[in-house]
């Protein structure tokens, strides 16, 4: 039972990170407010960090699903 709760918590955390990254990329790409304070380098660094978070979150979600035979879903 503990493994189920741990895996459920890990999946929830990964899904939350995925949503955070998508939100950040959307703000950077589509919201002028998010651009005003940034230099080109800051903007690119923020976009790169968001992309890394998205990739890592997707990898974690895939790994959890792979090893739990699809027992959990987003």
N, C-alpha and C positions, 0 to 999 in steps of 0.2 A: 504494500500500500504506500509506503514512503517513497518508493521509486516513482510511482504514478504521480504523486504530488510534486516531487522534484522535477520530473519531466514536464509536467503541466506548467509549472512556474517558469522553467527554462524556455518553453515554447512561448508563453505569454510575453516574456521579456524580449525574445527575438522578434515577435510580431510587433511589439511596441517600438523597438528600434527601427524596424522596417518602415512603420508609419511615420516616425520622426524624420527619417531620412527623406522619404517622399515629400513630406510637408516642407522641409528645408529646401529641397530642390525646386519645388513648385514656387516657393516664395522668392528664391533667387532668380528664377527664370521669368516669372510672371508678375511679380509685385514690385513696382517702382520703389516702394518704401524700403525694401531690402537692399536696394542697390545704392542709394544715396550716400551712405557712410563708407562705402568700400572703395579702395583703390582697385585697379585691375588685378593686382596680385592678391589682395585680400579676398576679392570675389572668387578668383580661381581656387584659392586655398579652401575657402568655405565649401565650394561646389565639390572639390576633390574629397574633402572629409565626409561630406554627405554621401557621395557615391561609394566610398569605402565602407561606410556604415551600412548602406543598403546591400552591398555585396556580402558583407559578413553576416548580416541578419538573414539573408536568403540562404546562405550556406548553412547556418545554424538550423534554420527551419527544415531544410532538406535532410540534414543529418538526423535530426530528431525523428522525422517522419520515416526515414529509411530504417532506422534501428528499432522503431516501434511498430513496423508494419502498417503504417497509415492509421494507427489507433487514434491519433490526434489530428485535428484540422485547425486551420486558422479561424 
